[in-house]
Amino acid sequence: MKIKALENVLLTFDRIHTLTKLLENVCAEYLDN
């Protein structure tokens, strides 16, 4: 059970990281124009 919970935490962290990168890219494009 512990390993499964850890996997879920890592997946959530990975999604947050991806969303953060996406937001950074959008902000960068918006500021460039």
CHARMM-style PDB file with segment names, atoms N, HN, CA, C and O in Angstrom:
ATOM      1  N   MET     1       0.831  -1.213   0.000  1.00  0.00      PROA
ATOM      2  CA  MET     1       0.000   0.000   0.000  1.00  0.00      PROA
ATOM      3  C   MET     1       0.862   1.259   0.000  1.00  0.00      PROA
ATOM      4  O   MET     1       0.557   2.234  -0.686  1.00  0.00      PROA
ATOM      5  N   LYS     2       1.939   1.224   0.777  1.00  0.00      PROA
ATOM      6  HN  LYS     2       2.187   0.432   1.334  1.00  0.00      PROA
ATOM      7  CA  LYS     2       2.804   2.416   0.856  1.00  0.00      PROA
ATOM      8  C   LYS     2       3.391   2.776  -0.505  1.00  0.00      PROA
ATOM      9  O   LYS     2       3.449   3.945  -0.885  1.00  0.00      PROA
ATOM     10  N   ILE     3       3.828   1.738  -1.236  1.00  0.00      PROA
ATOM     11  HN  ILE     3       3.781   0.788  -0.927  1.00  0.00      PROA
ATOM     12  CA  ILE     3       4.429   1.987  -2.550  1.00  0.00      PROA
ATOM     13  C   ILE     3       3.404   2.605  -3.493  1.00  0.00      PROA
ATOM     14  O   ILE     3       3.726   3.512  -4.259  1.00  0.00      PROA
ATOM     15  N   LYS     4       2.161   2.108  -3.434  1.00  0.00      PROA
ATOM     16  HN  LYS     4       1.900   1.371  -2.811  1.00  0.00      PROA
ATOM     17  CA  LYS     4       1.108   2.637  -4.300  1.00  0.00      PROA
ATOM     18  C   LYS     4       0.849   4.104  -3.980  1.00  0.00      PROA
ATOM     19  O   LYS     4       0.684   4.920  -4.886  1.00  0.00      PROA
ATOM     20  N   ALA     5       0.814   4.436  -2.700  1.00  0.00      PROA
ATOM     21  HN  ALA     5       0.949   3.772  -1.964  1.00  0.00      PROA
ATOM     22  CA  ALA     5       0.582   5.824  -2.294  1.00  0.00      PROA
ATOM     23  C   ALA     5       1.721   6.707  -2.788  1.00  0.00      PROA
ATOM     24  O   ALA     5       1.497   7.829  -3.242  1.00  0.00      PROA
ATOM     25  N   LEU     6       2.935   6.197  -2.696  1.00  0.00      PROA
ATOM     26  HN  LEU     6       3.118   5.285  -2.327  1.00  0.00      PROA
ATOM     27  CA  LEU     6       4.099   6.959  -3.153  1.00  0.00      PROA
ATOM     28  C   LEU     6       4.015   7.203  -4.654  1.00  0.00      PROA
ATOM     29  O   LEU     6       4.333   8.290  -5.135  1.00  0.00      PROA
ATOM     30  N   GLU     7       3.580   6.171  -5.396  1.00  0.00      PROA
ATOM     31  HN  GLU     7       3.321   5.288  -5.005  1.00  0.00      PROA
ATOM     32  CA  GLU     7       3.421   6.327  -6.850  1.00  0.00      PROA
ATOM     33  C   GLU     7       2.406   7.412  -7.166  1.00  0.00      PROA
ATOM     34  O   GLU     7       2.606   8.217  -8.075  1.00  0.00      PROA
ATOM     35  N   ASN     8       1.306   7.429  -6.405  1.00  0.00      PROA
ATOM     36  HN  ASN     8       1.144   6.775  -5.666  1.00  0.00      PROA
ATOM     37  CA  ASN     8       0.274   8.440  -6.631  1.00  0.00      PROA
ATOM     38  C   ASN     8       0.815   9.837  -6.371  1.00  0.00      PROA
ATOM     39  O   ASN     8       0.516  10.772  -7.115  1.00  0.00      PROA
ATOM     40  N   VAL     9       1.610   9.981  -5.320  1.00  0.00      PROA
ATOM     41  HN  VAL     9       1.853   9.222  -4.716  1.00  0.00      PROA
ATOM     42  CA  VAL     9       2.201  11.281  -4.993  1.00  0.00      PROA
ATOM     43  C   VAL     9       3.137  11.724  -6.114  1.00  0.00      PROA
ATOM     44  O   VAL     9       3.124  12.886  -6.522  1.00  0.00      PROA
ATOM     45  N   LEU    10       3.952  10.787  -6.608  1.00  0.00      PROA
ATOM     46  HN  LEU    10       3.963   9.843  -6.277  1.00  0.00      PROA
ATOM     47  CA  LEU    10       4.883  11.117  -7.688  1.00  0.00      PROA
ATOM     48  C   LEU    10       4.144  11.495  -8.959  1.00  0.00      PROA
ATOM     49  O   LEU    10       4.553  12.415  -9.668  1.00  0.00      PROA
ATOM     50  N   LEU    11       3.049  10.785  -9.254  1.00  0.00      PROA
ATOM     51  HN  LEU    11       2.717  10.037  -8.679  1.00  0.00      PROA
ATOM     52  CA  LEU    11       2.257  11.103 -10.444  1.00  0.00      PROA
ATOM     53  C   LEU    11       1.655  12.492 -10.325  1.00  0.00      PROA
ATOM     54  O   LEU    11       1.664  13.268 -11.280  1.00  0.00      PROA
ATOM     55  N   THR    12       1.132  12.799  -9.146  1.00  0.00      PROA
ATOM     56  HN  THR    12       1.125  12.168  -8.370  1.00  0.00      PROA
ATOM     57  CA  THR    12       0.536  14.116  -8.919  1.00  0.00      PROA
ATOM     58  C   THR    12       1.602  15.201  -9.063  1.00  0.00      PROA
ATOM     59  O   THR    12       1.362  16.235  -9.686  1.00  0.00      PROA
ATOM     60  N   PHE    13       2.782  14.960  -8.482  1.00  0.00      PROA
ATOM     61  HN  PHE    13       2.977  14.120  -7.976  1.00  0.00      PROA
ATOM     62  CA  PHE    13       3.877  15.921  -8.573  1.00  0.00      PROA
ATOM     63  C   PHE    13       4.282  16.128 -10.030  1.00  0.00      PROA
ATOM     64  O   PHE    13       4.566  17.250 -10.449  1.00  0.00      PROA
ATOM     65  N   ASP    14       4.306  15.031 -10.803  1.00  0.00      PROA
ATOM     66  HN  ASP    14       4.075  14.120 -10.462  1.00  0.00      PROA
ATOM     67  CA  ASP    14       4.675  15.103 -12.218  1.00  0.00      PROA
ATOM     68  C   ASP    14       3.665  15.940 -12.989  1.00  0.00      PROA
ATOM     69  O   ASP    14       4.038  16.732 -13.854  1.00  0.00      PROA
ATOM     70  N   ARG    15       2.375  15.762 -12.672  1.00  0.00      PROA
ATOM     71  HN  ARG    15       2.072  15.119 -11.970  1.00  0.00      PROA
ATOM     72  CA  ARG    15       1.334  16.543 -13.350  1.00  0.00      PROA
ATOM     73  C   ARG    15       1.469  18.019 -13.014  1.00  0.00      PROA
ATOM     74  O   ARG    15       1.352  18.875 -13.891  1.00  0.00      PROA
ATOM     75  N   ILE    16       1.718  18.317 -11.738  1.00  0.00      PROA
ATOM     76  HN  ILE    16       1.814  17.621 -11.026  1.00  0.00      PROA
ATOM     77  CA  ILE    16       1.873  19.714 -11.316  1.00  0.00      PROA
ATOM     78  C   ILE    16       3.073  20.334 -12.028  1.00  0.00      PROA
ATOM     79  O   ILE    16       3.011  21.477 -12.480  1.00  0.00      PROA
ATOM     80  N   HSD    17       4.167  19.573 -12.124  1.00  0.00      PROA
ATOM     81  HN  HSD    17       4.218  18.644 -11.756  1.00  0.00      PROA
ATOM     82  CA  HSD    17       5.369  20.062 -12.800  1.00  0.00      PROA
ATOM     83  C   HSD    17       5.077  20.359 -14.268  1.00  0.00      PROA
ATOM     84  O   HSD    17       5.516  21.375 -14.806  1.00  0.00      PROA
ATOM     85  N   THR    18       4.329  19.455 -14.910  1.00  0.00      PROA
ATOM     86  HN  THR    18       3.972  18.630 -14.473  1.00  0.00      PROA
ATOM     87  CA  THR    18       3.975  19.648 -16.321  1.00  0.00      PROA
ATOM     88  C   THR    18       3.114  20.887 -16.495  1.00  0.00      PROA
ATOM     89  O   THR    18       3.331  21.676 -17.415  1.00  0.00      PROA
ATOM     90  N   LEU    19       2.131  21.061 -15.607  1.00  0.00      PROA
ATOM     91  HN  LEU    19       1.955  20.421 -14.860  1.00  0.00      PROA
ATOM     92  CA  LEU    19       1.254  22.231 -15.680  1.00  0.00      PROA
ATOM     93  C   LEU    19       2.048  23.513 -15.455  1.00  0.00      PROA
ATOM     94  O   LEU    19       1.803  24.525 -16.112  1.00  0.00      PROA
ATOM     95  N   THR    20       2.999  23.468 -14.523  1.00  0.00      PROA
ATOM     96  HN  THR    20       3.198  22.646 -13.989  1.00  0.00      PROA
ATOM     97  CA  THR    20       3.820  24.645 -14.245  1.00  0.00      PROA
ATOM     98  C   THR    20       4.638  25.026 -15.474  1.00  0.00      PROA
ATOM     99  O   THR    20       4.739  26.202 -15.823  1.00  0.00      PROA
ATOM    100  N   LYS    21       5.219  24.027 -16.126  1.00  0.00      PROA
ATOM    101  HN  LYS    21       5.137  23.071 -15.843  1.00  0.00      PROA
ATOM    102  CA  LYS    21       6.000  24.278 -17.335  1.00  0.00      PROA
ATOM    103  C   LYS    21       5.122  24.886 -18.421  1.00  0.00      PROA
ATOM    104  O   LYS    21       5.528  25.818 -19.116  1.00  0.00      PROA
ATOM    105  N   LEU    22       3.916  24.349 -18.557  1.00  0.00      PROA
ATOM    106  HN  LEU    22       3.586  23.593 -17.993  1.00  0.00      PROA
ATOM    107  CA  LEU    22       2.974  24.844 -19.551  1.00  0.00      PROA
ATOM    108  C   LEU    22       2.643  26.308 -19.277  1.00  0.00      PROA
ATOM    109  O   LEU    22       2.629  27.128 -20.195  1.00  0.00      PROA
ATOM    110  N   LEU    23       2.380  26.630 -18.024  1.00  0.00      PROA
ATOM    111  HN  LEU    23       2.392  25.964 -17.278  1.00  0.00      PROA
ATOM    112  CA  LEU    23       2.067  28.011 -17.649  1.00  0.00      PROA
ATOM    113  C   LEU    23       3.247  28.932 -17.928  1.00  0.00      PROA
ATOM    114  O   LEU    23       3.067  30.055 -18.399  1.00  0.00      PROA
ATOM    115  N   GLU    24       4.456  28.454 -17.636  1.00  0.00      PROA
ATOM    116  HN  GLU    24       4.602  27.542 -17.254  1.00  0.00      PROA
ATOM    117  CA  GLU    24       5.654  29.259 -17.897  1.00  0.00      PROA
ATOM    118  C   GLU    24       5.775  29.565 -19.383  1.00  0.00      PROA
ATOM    119  O   GLU    24       6.089  30.693 -19.765  1.00  0.00      PROA
ATOM    120  N   ASN    25       5.526  28.563 -20.222  1.00  0.00      PROA
ATOM    121  HN  ASN    25       5.271  27.647 -19.912  1.00  0.00      PROA
ATOM    122  CA  ASN    25       5.612  28.753 -21.672  1.00  0.00      PROA
ATOM    123  C   ASN    25       4.569  29.744 -22.158  1.00  0.00      PROA
ATOM    124  O   ASN    25       4.863  30.599 -22.993  1.00  0.00      PROA
ATOM    125  N   VAL    26       3.345  29.634 -21.639  1.00  0.00      PROA
ATOM    126  HN  VAL    26       3.105  28.940 -20.960  1.00  0.00      PROA
ATOM    127  CA  VAL    26       2.272  30.551 -22.035  1.00  0.00      PROA
ATOM    128  C   VAL    26       2.626  31.978 -21.619  1.00  0.00      PROA
ATOM    129  O   VAL    26       2.461  32.916 -22.399  1.00  0.00      PROA
ATOM    130  N   CYS    27       3.112  32.136 -20.391  1.00  0.00      PROA
ATOM    131  HN  CYS    27       3.245  31.374 -19.758  1.00  0.00      PROA
ATOM    132  CA  CYS    27       3.487  33.468 -19.901  1.00  0.00      PROA
ATOM    133  C   CYS    27       4.627  34.044 -20.734  1.00  0.00      PROA
ATOM    134  O   CYS    27       4.614  35.231 -21.060  1.00  0.00      PROA
ATOM    135  N   ALA    28       5.604  33.223 -21.079  1.00  0.00      PROA
ATOM    136  HN  ALA    28       5.614  32.259 -20.814  1.00  0.00      PROA
ATOM    137  CA  ALA    28       6.744  33.682 -21.871  1.00  0.00      PROA
ATOM    138  C   ALA    28       6.274  34.167 -23.240  1.00  0.00      PROA
ATOM    139  O   ALA    28       6.705  35.218 -23.713  1.00  0.00      PROA
ATOM    140  N   GLU    29       5.393  33.402 -23.869  1.00  0.00      PROA
ATOM    141  HN  GLU    29       5.042  32.549 -23.484  1.00  0.00      PROA
ATOM    142  CA  GLU    29       4.878  33.807 -25.184  1.00  0.00      PROA
ATOM    143  C   GLU    29       4.085  35.098 -25.068  1.00  0.00      PROA
ATOM    144  O   GLU    29       4.203  35.984 -25.915  1.00  0.00      PROA
ATOM    145  N   TYR    30       3.278  35.205 -24.022  1.00  0.00      PROA
ATOM    146  HN  TYR    30       3.183  34.486 -23.334  1.00  0.00      PROA
ATOM    147  CA  TYR    30       2.444  36.395 -23.830  1.00  0.00      PROA
ATOM    148  C   TYR    30       3.304  37.639 -23.616  1.00  0.00      PROA
ATOM    149  O   TYR    30       2.999  38.712 -24.135  1.00  0.00      PROA
ATOM    150  N   LEU    31       4.384  37.483 -22.845  1.00  0.00      PROA
ATOM    151  HN  LEU    31       4.632  36.611 -22.423  1.00  0.00      PROA
ATOM    152  CA  LEU    31       5.259  38.623 -22.569  1.00  0.00      PROA
ATOM    153  C   LEU    31       6.080  39.011 -23.793  1.00  0.00      PROA
ATOM    154  O   LEU    31       6.413  40.182 -23.971  1.00  0.00      PROA
ATOM    155  N   ASP    32       6.409  38.032 -24.640  1.00  0.00      PROA
ATOM    156  HN  ASP    32       6.139  37.080 -24.495  1.00  0.00      PROA
ATOM    157  CA  ASP    32       7.199  38.317 -25.840  1.00  0.00      PROA
ATOM    158  C   ASP    32       6.418  39.140 -26.851  1.00  0.00      PROA
ATOM    159  O   ASP    32       6.992  39.979 -27.546  1.00  0.00      PROA
ATOM    160  N   ASN    33       5.112  38.908 -26.939  1.00  0.00      PROA
ATOM    161  HN  ASN    33       4.645  38.226 -26.375  1.00  0.00      PROA
ATOM    162  CA  ASN    33       4.308  39.603 -27.953  1.00  0.00      PROA
ATOM    163  C   ASN    33       3.905  41.001 -27.531  1.00  0.00      PROA
ATOM    164  OT1 ASN    33       3.228  41.701 -28.284  1.00  0.00      PROA
TER     165      ASN     33
END
